[in-house]
Amino acid sequence: MRPLYDDPAGLSQSVPAGAGAGSGSEAGEPTDPQDPTAGPGVGPYEGPWPDDPRLDPELLAAGDRRNVLDRYRYWRLDAIVADLDTRRAPLHVAIQNWEHDFNIGSIVRTANAFNVAAVHVVGRRRWNRRGAMVTDRYLHVEHHPDVAGLVAATRAAGLTLVGVDNLPGAVPLEPVELPRACCLVFGSEGPGLTEEMVAACERLVAITQHGSTRSLNAGAAAAIAMYHWSRRWAA
């Protein structure tokens, strides 16, 4: 038997040696994210049945093939969310959803990687979840029908709205120290931020580019901006 993950707090579970082979924390996505037996991960639990309320009996019996950190193997979804809630970043992310943009899913997946406090979808309630690869289940996703709804929610939370787009008036992101409690706002792929959203933002930043293309992919821009924030504020 070997520990499932290194945990100084003593929260680790044990799995059979070799059960997690090739299933590091950056393991690929399962063929079917709903099927715990498909894709990389760990197989059925072997050994004395663990007495831990965070663990899911069905995953223990069938194996856990989800794309989660090793420390969360066999954990119930709600237990993972509760643990993430104890250390969420004070960063929020907002996305304008006017065109059922595939990049929204990519941005949500990146937001999960940075463990942001919440993702705000502005506009259409339904959004293209394919790129998120079920990572939205581990996040708090809020919907606002319009810009006014986002402004009200972020103002109540004491957040600074920061638009990320290469529009006139935007300042280079690289030398800017983003506020710790802020909400990064991204537009739809192509049209970018609407004029109404730009007017609602307290700041507007743009990622410096050195090639010939006019703009970055929205998902890539979001990843860069979240990383820029994390370099200053992530614990």
C-alpha positions, 0 to 999 in steps of 0.5 A: 500500500502507498499513500494516494498523495502527499498530505502533511495534514494527514488527510491521505487515503491509501490505494493499492500500489500501481493503481494510480500509475500514469494518473498524475494530477495533469492526467488527460480527460476521460473518454466519458466524464460521466463514466468513472471506469473510462480514462486514466486515474485509479482503479477500484479501491483495495484494502480495508474499507476506509471510514471517511465521509468525504469518499464516494462509495461508488467511486471506491467500488468502480474506480475514479477516472476523473481529471482531478488532483490525486488528493481528491481521488474517490472524493464526493463532488460536494466534498471537493467543492467544500474543500476548494471553498476553504481556499478560493482566490478573491478573484472573479471572472465574468464572460459576456455570452452573446454568441454561444461561444466555445471559448466560454468553456475554456475560460471556465476550465482555466478559472477552475485551475486558478480556483477563482471565487466565482464565474459570472456569465452575462447574457444568455443563461445557456452557454457552451459547456463542452470546453469546460470538461465538467470543471464548472461543477467545482466552481460557483457559476452565477448568471446575470441577464445583463450588464447591470446585473453583473455591476450590482453583484460585483459592487455588493461584493466589493469587487473592481471590474477590470475589462480585458480587451485591446480597445482604445483607451486600454493600458498594457496589462504587463506593468499593471498591478490588478486589484486583489479583489477584482473581477476580470471581464472578457467578451465574446470571441470576435466582437469582444466587450460591448460598449456598455460593458466597457463603460461599466468597467473601472479599468481596461487593460490589454495584453501586449502583442508583438506579431501580426494578428489583431487579437488573441483567442479569448480563452488564451487571453483569459488564461494570461490575465488570470496568471498575471493576477495570480503572480501578485496575489495567489497564496 
